[in-house]
Amino acid sequence: MRFIVLGGSLRKGSLNRRLMDLAAARLEAVGHEVERFEGEALDFPLINLDRPMPEGAAAIAAALTIAQGAFIASPEYNLGIPAHLKNVMDWTSRVQPQPWKGLPVLLASATPGAFGGHRGLMPWRTSLSALGAFVCPSVVGVPHADQALAEPGRLADARSDQALEAGLAMLVKLASALGTAR
């Protein structure tokens, strides 16, 4: 199956990019195809419907359209969706047919704080559900991610590692169940 891995902050040392790396590696390890969008690929002008869609947004929309599922690793900025990621969702939501509709999505967040970014994922659920996405019931929150993701390719916290494994399994199962129904 084909999955999109999207997110992270725009800065190079993003904890959420490390989480994306781990999720992508685990999906690829079991034979899935993964296309990643992060950093500069997400840095395009704010949505303005008087302007044409930026090439980066069009590329993401095209990838979403052919994907069977998506993994989003989102920083928690003031309990909400970071502006650059909200901008991605806003631009891609203008494409018809709607690329988010029927798409299984697993939400995740890595943060140095104690809550694992859970509070910042709630607005994602609302917005993606409004676009017709199937948001997985569970989310992956990695608290103290500066320590938990200190070693590349490894999640030191057993609870977070189990949550990531279970979340990815749920995403794959949902994508498999939906098949070509989207």
Residue pairs with C-beta under 8 A, 6 or more apart in sequence:
1 32
1 33
1 68
1 69
1 172
1 175
1 176
2 32
2 33
2 34
2 35
2 66
2 67
2 68
3 27
3 32
3 33
3 34
3 35
3 67
3 68
3 69
3 70
3 71
3 171
3 175
4 34
4 35
4 36
4 37
4 60
4 63
4 64
4 67
4 69
4 70
4 71
5 20
5 23
5 24
5 27
5 34
5 35
5 36
5 37
5 38
5 70
5 71
5 73
6 20
6 36
6 37
6 38
6 42
6 60
6 70
6 71
6 72
6 73
6 85
6 88
7 16
7 17
7 20
7 37
7 38
7 42
7 71
7 72
7 73
7 74
7 75
7 85
7 108
8 14
8 16
8 17
8 20
8 38
8 39
8 42
8 73
8 75
9 16
9 17
9 75
9 82
9 84
10 39
10 40
10 42
10 43
10 84
12 39
14 38
14 39
14 75
15 75
15 110
15 111
15 112
15 142
15 145
15 146
15 149
16 73
16 74
16 75
16 108
16 109
16 110
17 38
17 39
17 73
18 110
18 145
18 149
18 152
19 73
19 108
19 109
19 110
19 140
19 142
19 145
19 149
19 164
20 36
20 38
20 71
20 73
21 152
21 153
22 149
22 153
22 154
22 155
22 164
23 71
23 73
23 108
23 164
23 168
24 34
24 36
24 71
25 153
26 164
26 165
26 168
27 34
27 71
27 168
27 172
28 34
30 172
32 172
35 63
35 67
37 59
37 60
37 63
37 88
41 56
41 59
41 60
42 56
42 60
42 84
42 85
42 87
42 88
43 56
43 84
44 54
44 55
44 56
44 57
44 87
44 91
45 51
45 54
46 83
46 87
47 87
47 90
47 91
47 94
49 94
53 61
53 91
53 94
53 95
54 91
57 88
57 91
57 92
58 95
60 88
60 91
60 92
61 91
61 92
61 95
61 99
62 99
64 70
64 92
64 99
64 100
64 103
65 95
65 97
65 99
67 103
68 104
68 175
68 176
68 178
69 103
69 104
69 105
69 106
69 171
69 172
69 174
69 175
70 103
70 104
70 105
70 106
70 133
71 105
71 106
71 108
71 168
71 171
72 85
72 105
72 106
72 107
72 108
72 124
73 108
73 109
73 110
74 81
74 82
74 85
74 107
74 108
74 109
74 117
74 120
74 121
74 124
75 82
75 109
75 110
75 111
75 117
75 120
76 109
76 111
76 113
76 115
76 117
76 119
76 120
76 121
77 83
77 120
79 119
79 120
79 122
79 123
80 120
80 123
81 89
81 120
81 123
81 124
81 127
86 127
89 100
89 127
89 128
89 131
92 99
92 100
93 100
93 131
98 131
98 132
100 128
100 131
100 132
100 133
101 131
101 132
101 133
101 182
102 132
102 133
102 134
102 178
102 181
102 182
103 132
103 133
103 134
103 182
104 133
104 134
104 136
104 171
104 174
104 175
104 178
105 128
105 133
105 134
105 135
105 136
105 171
106 136
106 139
106 140
106 167
106 168
106 170
106 171
107 121
107 124
107 125
107 135
107 136
107 139
107 140
108 117
108 121
108 139
108 140
108 141
108 142
108 164
108 167
109 116
109 117
109 118
109 120
109 121
109 139
109 140
109 141
109 142
110 116
110 117
110 142
110 145
110 148
110 149
111 117
111 120
111 141
111 142
111 143
111 145
112 144
112 145
112 146
113 143
113 144
114 143
114 144
115 141
115 143
116 141
116 142
116 143
116 145
116 160
117 141
117 142
118 139
118 141
121 139
121 141
124 135
125 135
128 135
129 135
134 174
134 178
136 167
136 170
136 171
136 174
137 170
138 163
138 166
138 167
138 170
139 167
140 160
140 163
140 164
140 167
141 160
141 163
142 148
142 149
142 155
142 157
142 160
142 163
142 164
143 157
143 160
144 157
147 156
147 157
148 155
148 156
148 157
148 160
149 155
149 156
150 156
155 161
155 164
